[in-house]
Amino acid sequence: MLNSGLGGHIGTDANFTLTTQTGYSRADAKPTTGQSKMQLTAEEQAIYDGKHGELLQKAIRTVVAYGELFSANRLVDLGGAPHMAMSWGTDAVEPFLKIYKQLADAGLKTYKPFTADPKPMDNENLDPGPKKRAIVDKIYDREDELQEVNLRLGMRSKDDWSCVCYVKEMGNTPKRGDYLAWSESSAINYANSVLGARTNRNSMGIDMLCNILGKAPLFGLMTDEGRKAPWLIVVKTTKLPHPELLGSAIGLKVMEAVPFITGLKDFLGEANDRTSGWLKDMGAATASNGAVGLYHLEGITPDAIEHGRKLLKDGYQTYVVDDAELKRVYDSYPNLWKDPHHKPERVFIGCPHNTVEQLREWGDRIDKGLKASGKTAVACPTYLFASKYVRDAFQLKYPDVAKSLTDNGAVIALNCPMMYLSTPVEMDEMDVTNSNKTRVYTKGRFFLDDDLVHIMVTGELPPGA
């Protein structure tokens, strides 16, 4: 369903679709009768009855009520470590800050130290200019307050902001089978699909309460049945498709349902450091252009390796994606710029954050493009987004590429490009991106990689754009 609130112009922003926002399909959701009662352990019942304090009682009663909406009959203990989506400190999150401060003042912490999504701004590396900066600083005037309460509740450190918490450099990598209560859609998608962990698409607030308790309700993508696929996606492209474009096509078609994807094994091989960036970006697009919380890749992802096509539900639907279909999807993207032919103001690479290997790939790609044109620096300001840990690891592992990236005028920024472009003073910037997630939630224009290099090198839109 298109985003009717914005005239259908910003893809299928999952916040405006008729989905449950949990990864639990609306088609499978049953109305509650008000009579269901979750089966609690003795320990859980004691918390529910208030024997461990009023705050924990409120927390578990909220989580139980949430679970019962989706017919969960019990809670499960969480493993791995938490990851939180809320990373912007504004008056809009005042209700959350109030609750979080109450929890922190009582000395409560998450069951393990947690990581969080990237902050909206990084003025050191991506400065919008003094006028815009002054306005944005007023919008995000509670950022320090959010960081302070997060650290009290168990956030690992003031540097642990990234939407790709699961990469080894970040160190928050769940194991297969771990139950989680995460809320960042792209991280949920990767954890479920590539790592084989189990989490629903939780809302902010619910994630913190679950992670304070160390428990979450068992339903949806956390169950064997909920991880089965009602869609078979047959990829018949002539080469490895662009991950963001393929993910967009799939998300637009299946919305929040689980897709079982075939036809990529010969292109990708297996899930490893080389392919993790591709898998991350493809999944993120399914999660933002739709509301997909889990996908299976035949012969590649762990559930698909173990169970194969037994993961397909009876009566599954089939969607064939070939070169023509990808072109149709790409051509359907709107141009939301005030001046549709204006020179791009900035190039944004990475949403979700880049991996070490993606930084290397883009460093090489930019350098090659500049040398082929006889130029020594990018003509359009170019920003690659990554966590501090990934940036540092990239500079250590590939010092020559890192130096050439800097010499060529590109910058590694630590914030979230999508949120950067979501403020009233920045949303009309005419920026381009390789991220379908950024395209969905902002007015940024999506371009394929070769076209982005052309923009970086020349400062101009590609012919015909």
Steps between C-alpha positions, in 0.01 A plus 500: 500500500634841409542769759166671449579765758772632271322452173669169429830677441726337754491134412334276755611654825413219739373746759209584270405150390239270642751273665535393861858636514610184679590270212183314593278520196173689538339218304600258776417727794187400689295745707548454873198383698622662819491158666844366414743472787871452441659214688766652725775329696510542875770765462301688236181479704678647800611797286148528360357509852733782602727303731809646330383860497252719320719583199575138409132424554403773252762373258386138500132587492561716193702227328242232585214715367699559182563129456139406560394727213678250275391184685837440665452245778834543676812707539847383398840593641705726276852423380768686313491868594244775451497759224279810512365707212433827682799726447358849465443726798206728429184606680319236293659224711420665833267212608781250444756716678268529798460123527870435438600744774267326747661167414852642528426683826391166646836349405356272231709397198456288191588132539820564299670821382332633186576687179277758327429644157719785368435854609328735253787747476881494478593866474871418508486297179174613338443864589179642349634853548460750785143608424360148462714372785353754741147393410574127511674534836173639637304209349735239647553690825451189714767285336736522800210418730418187300863387498533555875193292586601230250840467666332467839270228364784294358617641168854375442665838441451842343642363173258210455266662249442306176215324321737212409574396857543139388825541303806366678651846544194604704495172689126461555454187290225263618528126447259286308194426710549791740175670593526879471279805549649738244328798338723616210336360186818434299681343796197282575494390138869405499492329839200287406606423144879477483583413861197283577412682823134559587337837558180672405489859374453662839404861556711742698412483866399135474860422410632669815242337729572154357873552534469625859305183579721279281181349362271538198168349393528199270313552173550584133856485370619343824307180425562222248162552337543877485826459309341312211468677165174568316699641206745334261720760331666370183794720394575466128739788439799483265739611776502557874230764548556819693408403857297813575305469176422130545405559863272784396323281244449224756383733776251672273354162404489301826469789748561339844477135394803268503651443153696188396741621232660279235746564217778676690722213614711499183555877531569525872640166613462517878442748779839638606691828538506544122125466458376638834465854365289381207277293729468791743394746230260265326329418829485863609313591182245222558456634853446863398334476160281240668507380859689172459662373820642175358598359162640162398760464224511152353833333579638808678318601820501255792131410518490447123812282510346280769140480383507594131164543331322341795493859624241584234143509627227304326342713230799734472502770231780546246664823383757494218764774501693544177690790345182650356324490836789673675499770232126547548547545875790741451307707247209528743701698757380861516717811488399714800750782455361854473712538188504153344808578287707682761862404555531254790617666820642193675554129440406269788636143499378253759169465677525267686859582598779364280714202590880504482492324164243743363720794598788333316284433194376858484848638562631303203198588285532873565876498439459312174226736383707809573812366331303401190380860474838655575376657822641496852200583719125447500296779346194430717546472880502127575429332833530135595324401821639253754546450872813624674616141550455410133669820385799434727523136387485607134782751548710234673432219252511704178717805576578572133132496402410710803763756405386515138140544618604800709728639229214473253282717723254238626407496869397221736218624724364321808137612499183378331448653153129423505448699821731775380267553205185484713521839670303799364818689407672211324216307342508720190869439432535346157713204601552164330547160658562131440248417775139411436434549870614861477295542183186366669513723806636823345508694175842362411530353150618143451760426231692189407871483575643603161270802489606599852866488397413721201339750739798491735747557217309760296264658750223451243205268465552212256360553150124459488450525877 
